[in-house]
Amino acid sequence: MIMKDKITSVRAQQIIDCKCRPAVEVEVRTESGAIGRGAAPTGTSVGMHEAFVLRDGDMSTYNGLSVHAAVDRVVDLIAPSLIGMNVFDQRAIDERMIMIDGTSNKRKLGGNTIYSTSIAAFRAAADSRRIPLYSHIAGRNIRTVPVPCFNVINGGRYEGFVQSFNEFLIVPYGTASIDVAVEMAVTVFQKLADVLTKYLGHKPLVASSYGYAAPSDDPEVILSLMQEAIDACGYTGRIAFALDCASSEMFDKLTGTYLLKGNQVSTDELIAYAKGLTEKFNMVFIEDLLDENDWEGYSKAVRELTRTIVLGDDLTVTNPAFLKRAYETRAVEGFILKPNQVGTITEAMDAHRFASEHGMISVPSGRSGGVVDDVVMDFSVGLEVPFQKNGAPRSGERIEKLNFLLRANAASLGCSLYDIKPLLKF
């Protein structure tokens, strides 16, 4: 039986994200009275192949980041074309917007404009059924919630040094309870403050993504400090690590080398270094180890890094076409699922479906410039993925992601934390 509920209005306005940057929010209403809202997050590390983010560029307001033009495009171009459409036909809705845009990277309407509308329609469909969106995605009651992965130390450019790796994560996998997993991570995060204070001689700074600022340019030093905090909390063997290298940010196109510990290293040297880390530390996954265009290097990384899962983010940008290439070249073993990278719910779901059918893992992730009601959480729970990236256990929108998992688990009889042990390579 095909469900039907016509879209009766599509509205938009400018709001701000967790970093006080403007974002476009869209509201979709239907004939039955259902309401859905959506707002596209934005990232700090943004790949060159992602859908175009439309901003005004008027430096007199929000330093050029306002999205009034995106709001106008919703009102003037998108709304008239969607009113009367069946809110349950997500693919038709998304394809209509893609057709109106007519560009390869959603430059005319803006990927943020299209994606916000896509989310709003998706949520309105679930609201029409009076069920959570994750249940609408799953098509039944959920059986698992994903293991959350926490970005506890943030790399980047600091005064005096550069930590080339972007995110150092902990993954609390040694439990069947989401409540225990969250408590383990929070306990270690808080203990890590003491460990870093002892190492630095002063309290650690809070980084832009709300983890602790990296205390060293040496990834091995940072992982050792994290292990010290884990051991001090009594969680040895129950919490592992993960890395998001975001290496495109540290890649020198002229020399074809990467910045690492103050030196420029080759692709082979970076792969060898990462391999050494996986032999010293239990690593669930390594994301974005190489530049976003280094397909050959990624294929070598998959062959070399046998004790961890190699994931693509900037390489794959949640795009089915890029995922297909990654599968054919064995460039990655999974990808970071960020729906706003590709720009519609339908394309993101297609990417996940392709990965699942071809033995690759989808890892949903928020963006640094997120919102409290990030639809990526419904993806994580509704698709019943093994694990997801949550950010540091600090700041409202990140804490809300954890509470979302706790609520979804509590509301679903027989639900448990996904057992990722069969996936681990260490």
Long-range contacts (C-beta under 8 A, 24 or more apart in sequence): 2-88, 3-88, 3-125, 3-128, 3-129, 4-86, 4-88, 5-30, 5-31, 5-32, 5-34, 5-86, 5-87, 5-88, 5-124, 5-125, 5-128, 6-30, 6-31, 6-84, 6-85, 6-86, 6-87, 7-31, 7-82, 7-83, 7-84, 7-85, 7-86, 7-87, 7-93, 7-121, 7-124, 8-83, 9-79, 9-83, 10-74, 10-75, 10-78, 10-79, 10-82, 10-83, 10-117, 10-120, 11-74, 11-75, 11-79, 12-70, 12-71, 12-74, 12-75, 12-79, 12-113, 12-116, 12-117, 13-71, 14-66, 14-67, 14-68, 14-71, 15-39, 15-371, 17-41, 17-42, 17-369, 17-370, 17-371, 18-369, 18-370, 18-371, 18-372, 18-395, 18-396, 18-397, 19-208, 19-368, 19-369, 21-62, 21-65, 21-369, 22-55, 22-62, 22-65, 22-66, 22-67, 23-67, 23-112, 23-116, 23-369, 23-371, 24-67, 24-70, 24-71, 24-74, 24-110, 24-112, 24-113, 24-116, 25-116, 26-74, 26-113, 26-116, 26-117, 26-119, 26-120, 27-120, 28-82, 28-87, 28-117, 28-120, 28-121, 28-123, 28-124, 29-124, 30-87, 30-124, 30-128, 32-128, 34-87, 34-124, 34-125, 34-127, 34-128, 35-123, 35-124, 35-127, 36-87, 36-119, 36-120, 36-121, 36-122, 36-123, 36-124, 36-125, 36-126, 36-127, 37-119, 37-120, 37-123, 37-373, 38-115, 38-116, 38-117, 38-118, 38-119, 38-120, 38-121, 38-122, 38-123, 38-375, 39-116, 39-119, 39-371, 39-373, 40-111, 40-112, 40-113, 40-115, 40-116, 40-119, 40-340, 41-340, 41-366, 41-367, 41-369, 41-370, 41-371, 41-374, 42-112, 42-340, 42-367, 42-368, 42-369, 43-338, 43-367, 43-368, 43-369, 44-208, 44-209, 44-367, 44-368, 44-369, 45-166, 45-246, 45-248, 45-249, 45-288, 45-314, 45-368, 47-248, 47-292, 47-313, 47-314, 47-315, 47-317, 47-341, 48-248, 48-292, 48-314, 49-105, 49-292, 49-314, 49-317, 49-319, 49-322, 50-105, 50-111, 50-317, 50-340, 50-341, 50-342, 51-105, 51-106, 51-111, 51-112, 51-114, 51-115, 51-340, 51-341, 51-342, 51-343, 52-103, 52-105, 52-106, 52-107, 52-110, 52-111, 53-110, 53-111, 53-112, 54-107, 54-109, 54-110, 54-111, 54-112, 54-113, 67-110, 67-112, 67-113, 69-110, 70-109, 70-110, 70-112, 70-113, 70-116, 73-109, 73-110, 73-113, 74-113, 74-116, 74-117, 77-109, 78-109, 78-113, 78-114, 78-117, 82-117, 82-121, 87-121, 87-124, 87-125, 87-128, 88-125, 88-128, 90-118, 90-121, 90-122, 90-125, 90-345, 90-346, 91-346, 93-117, 93-118, 93-121, 94-118, 94-344, 94-345, 94-346, 94-347, 95-346, 97-344, 98-344, 106-343, 111-340, 111-342, 111-343, 112-340, 114-343, 114-344, 115-339, 115-340, 115-343, 115-344, 115-345, 118-343, 118-344, 118-345, 118-346, 119-345, 119-375, 121-345, 122-345, 122-375, 123-375, 132-378, 132-408, 132-411, 133-375, 133-378, 133-382, 134-377, 134-378, 134-381, 134-382, 134-408, 135-382, 136-382, 137-378, 137-379, 137-381, 137-382, 137-383, 138-381, 138-382, 138-383, 138-384, 141-412, 141-413, 141-415, 142-381, 142-382, 142-384, 142-408, 142-412, 142-415, 143-384, 143-412, 143-414, 143-415, 143-416, 144-384, 144-415, 144-416, 144-417, 144-418, 145-178, 145-380, 145-381, 145-405, 145-408, 145-409, 145-415, 145-416, 145-417, 145-418, 146-364, 146-380, 146-381, 146-384, 146-385, 146-386, 146-387, 146-388, 146-405, 146-417, 146-418, 147-171, 147-172, 147-173, 147-181, 147-386, 147-387, 147-388, 147-417, 147-418, 147-420, 148-172, 148-178, 148-181, 148-182, 148-185, 148-387, 148-388, 148-389, 148-390, 148-401, 148-402, 148-405, 149-242, 149-284, 149-363, 149-387, 149-388, 149-389, 149-390, 150-185, 150-189, 150-390, 150-391, 150-392, 150-393, 151-209, 151-211, 151-244, 151-389, 151-390, 151-391, 151-392, 152-188, 152-189, 152-192, 152-211, 152-212, 152-226, 152-392, 153-192, 153-207, 153-211, 153-212, 153-213, 153-214, 153-215, 153-222, 153-226, 154-207, 154-208, 154-209, 154-210, 154-211, 154-212, 154-213, 154-214, 154-392, 155-214, 155-246, 156-207, 156-208, 156-214, 158-213, 158-214, 161-216, 161-217, 161-262, 162-217, 162-250, 162-259, 162-262, 163-214, 163-216, 163-217, 163-219, 163-222, 164-217, 164-219, 164-245, 164-247, 164-250, 164-258, 164-259, 164-260, 164-261, 165-219, 165-243, 165-244, 165-245, 165-246, 166-244, 166-245, 166-246, 166-249, 166-288, 167-209, 167-211, 167-243, 167-244, 167-246, 167-287, 168-211, 168-214, 168-219, 168-222, 168-223, 168-226, 168-241, 168-243, 169-241, 169-242, 169-243, 169-244, 169-389, 170-226, 170-230, 170-239, 170-240, 170-241, 170-242, 171-239, 171-240, 171-241, 171-242, 171-284, 171-387, 171-420, 172-235, 172-238, 172-239, 173-238, 173-239, 173-240, 173-284, 173-420, 173-421, 173-424, 174-235, 174-237, 174-238, 174-239, 175-238, 175-417, 176-416, 176-417, 176-419, 177-416, 177-417, 178-405, 178-406, 178-409, 178-416, 178-417, 179-406, 179-409, 181-417, 182-393, 182-402, 182-405, 182-406, 184-233, 184-235, 184-238, 184-239, 185-239, 185-393, 186-393, 187-233, 187-235, 188-226, 188-229, 188-230, 188-233, 188-235, 188-239, 189-392, 189-393, 189-394, 191-229, 191-232, 191-233, 192-225, 192-226, 192-229, 194-229, 195-225, 195-228, 195-229, 195-232, 196-225, 199-225, 206-394, 208-368, 209-368, 209-391, 209-392, 210-391, 210-392, 210-394, 210-395, 210-398, 211-391, 211-392, 211-394, 212-392, 217-261, 217-262, 218-261, 219-243, 219-261, 219-277, 220-277, 220-280, 223-277, 223-280, 223-281, 227-281, 240-282, 240-283, 240-284, 240-424, 240-426, 241-281, 241-282, 241-283, 241-284, 242-283, 242-284, 242-285, 242-286, 242-287, 243-274, 243-277, 243-283, 243-285, 243-286, 243-287, 243-289, 244-287, 244-288, 244-313, 244-389, 245-274, 245-286, 245-287, 245-288, 245-289, 245-290, 246-287, 246-288, 246-313, 246-314, 247-288, 247-289, 247-290, 247-291, 248-288, 248-291, 248-292, 248-314, 251-290, 251-291, 258-290, 258-291, 267-294, 267-297, 267-300, 268-300, 271-297, 271-300, 271-301, 271-304, 271-305, 272-304, 274-301, 274-305, 275-304, 275-305, 278-305, 278-307, 278-308, 278-426, 279-307, 282-424, 282-426, 283-307, 283-308, 283-426, 284-308, 284-309, 284-387, 284-420, 284-424, 285-309, 285-310, 285-311, 285-334, 285-363, 286-310, 286-311, 287-311, 287-312, 287-313, 287-336, 287-363, 288-312, 288-313, 288-314, 288-315, 288-336, 290-315, 295-325, 295-326, 295-329, 295-331, 298-326, 298-329, 298-331, 298-332, 299-329, 299-330, 299-331, 302-330, 302-331, 302-332, 302-333, 303-330, 306-425, 307-425, 307-426, 308-425, 308-426, 309-333, 309-334, 309-361, 309-423, 309-425, 310-334, 311-335, 311-336, 311-361, 311-363, 312-336, 313-338, 313-365, 316-351, 317-341, 317-342, 318-342, 318-347, 318-348, 318-351, 319-347, 319-351, 320-347, 320-350, 320-351, 320-354, 323-351, 323-354, 323-355, 323-360, 324-354, 326-360, 327-354, 327-358, 327-360, 332-360, 333-360, 333-361, 334-360, 334-361, 334-362, 334-363, 335-360, 335-361, 335-362, 335-363, 336-363, 336-364, 336-365, 336-389, 337-362, 337-363, 337-364, 337-365, 337-376, 337-379, 337-385, 338-364, 338-365, 338-367, 338-376, 339-375, 339-376, 339-379, 340-367, 345-375, 348-379, 352-379, 352-383, 361-385, 361-386, 361-423, 363-387, 363-388, 363-389, 364-388, 364-389, 365-389, 366-390, 366-391, 366-397, 366-398, 366-401, 370-397, 370-398, 371-397, 372-396, 372-397, 372-400, 373-400, 374-401, 377-401, 377-404, 377-405, 380-405, 381-405, 381-408, 384-418, 385-418, 386-418, 386-420, 386-423, 387-418, 387-420
